[in-house]
Amino acid sequence: MATRAQQTSGAFGAYDAHQNTSSDAQRRADKWMIAGTLLMGTAILGFIGFPLFLRGLWLQKEAAKAGLSVRPLIVTLIGYLVIIDSALNSIGWTLDLIANHTLINRVITTSWGAMVDGGYFWHYNELWLGGAGAPGEKAWEIALIPVVFCARLAAAIGFLQMKRWGQQWLIVTCWMGLIVWVGYNTNMTIFADVRYAHVTFPVWGWWLYDIFYITPFLSIPYLHTVNREIFSD
């Protein structure tokens, strides 16, 4: 008969093997989801990134069905959704703020402006800073890129790693995102004569686009009700 020490050693060995297998499965799924998220975050290659993300999500679900200890599905969805949201804002606004005179930016951004948001078409590149000429737009860009969206990216990464600080900071930055959503849409409404006039898809086009930016509304209820003990220090 096996001694108690041998039984304990065997139990720990089985636990370690289970944890290693689970970590490998989660890492394999994350590789697909990270690749898909990076592509979707460009706002141009989303049609390529979305199937890759779904492949990773399927791998994680299969690992969970097999009894492996993988990340909760809701954590995965919220974490990657916040990353995509932050990447879209960071990339788009950084191009307008810094690369506003590049040919590709002038074509893509002003075309977007002509379709949905006249603030990116009206007097484009005529301010001393360059880029969008809509009232208040530059203030939003300068304030939010380094403060809100970079912080949300970092928080989402920690959240996906099941770190307690990631969950805590995601709460903070999602509330910041709620303020941004309300404030930015108020700015759009106040200056409607600039932003919605003479565009192909006026108000309804903007709101159809803006639906994607409701991540704070989706995330905050879960973040405040989840058992924080599932996140490690």
Secondary structure as the mmCIF struct_conf table of DSSP 4:
data_model
#
loop_
_struct_conf.conf_type_id
_struct_conf.id
_struct_conf.beg_label_comp_id
_struct_conf.beg_label_asym_id
_struct_conf.beg_label_seq_id
_struct_conf.end_label_comp_id
_struct_conf.end_label_asym_id
_struct_conf.end_label_seq_id
HELX_RH_AL_P HELX_RH_AL_P1 ARG A 4 MET A 40
TURN_TY1_P TURN_TY1_P1 GLY A 41 THR A 42
BEND BEND1 ALA A 43 LEU A 45
HELX_RH_AL_P HELX_RH_AL_P2 GLY A 46 LYS A 65
TURN_TY1_P TURN_TY1_P2 ALA A 66 GLY A 67
HELX_RH_AL_P HELX_RH_AL_P3 LEU A 73 ILE A 98
BEND BEND2 ALA A 99 ALA A 99
TURN_TY1_P TURN_TY1_P3 ASN A 100 HIS A 101
BEND BEND3 THR A 102 THR A 102
HELX_RH_AL_P HELX_RH_AL_P4 LEU A 103 MET A 115
TURN_TY1_P TURN_TY1_P4 VAL A 116 VAL A 116
HELX_RH_3T_P HELX_RH_3T_P1 GLY A 118 TYR A 120
TURN_TY1_P TURN_TY1_P5 PHE A 121 ASN A 125
BEND BEND4 LEU A 127 LEU A 129
BEND BEND5 GLY A 131 GLY A 131
BEND BEND6 ALA A 134 ALA A 134
TURN_TY1_P TURN_TY1_P6 PRO A 135 GLY A 136
HELX_RH_AL_P HELX_RH_AL_P5 GLU A 137 LEU A 144
HELX_RH_PI_P HELX_RH_PI_P1 ILE A 145 PHE A 149
HELX_RH_AL_P HELX_RH_AL_P6 CYS A 150 LEU A 160
TURN_TY1_P TURN_TY1_P7 GLN A 161 MET A 162
STRN STRN1 LYS A 163 LYS A 163
HELX_RH_AL_P HELX_RH_AL_P7 ARG A 164 ILE A 190
TURN_TY1_P TURN_TY1_P8 PHE A 191 PHE A 191
HELX_RH_AL_P HELX_RH_AL_P8 ALA A 192 ARG A 195
BEND BEND7 TYR A 196 TYR A 196
TURN_TY1_P TURN_TY1_P9 ALA A 197 HIS A 198
BEND BEND8 THR A 200 PHE A 201
HELX_RH_AL_P HELX_RH_AL_P9 VAL A 203 ASP A 210
HELX_RH_3T_P HELX_RH_3T_P2 ILE A 211 TYR A 213
HELX_RH_AL_P HELX_RH_AL_P10 THR A 215 THR A 225
BEND BEND9 VAL A 226 VAL A 226
HELX_RH_3T_P HELX_RH_3T_P3 ARG A 228 ILE A 230
BEND BEND10 PHE A 231 PHE A 231
STRN STRN2 SER A 232 SER A 232
#
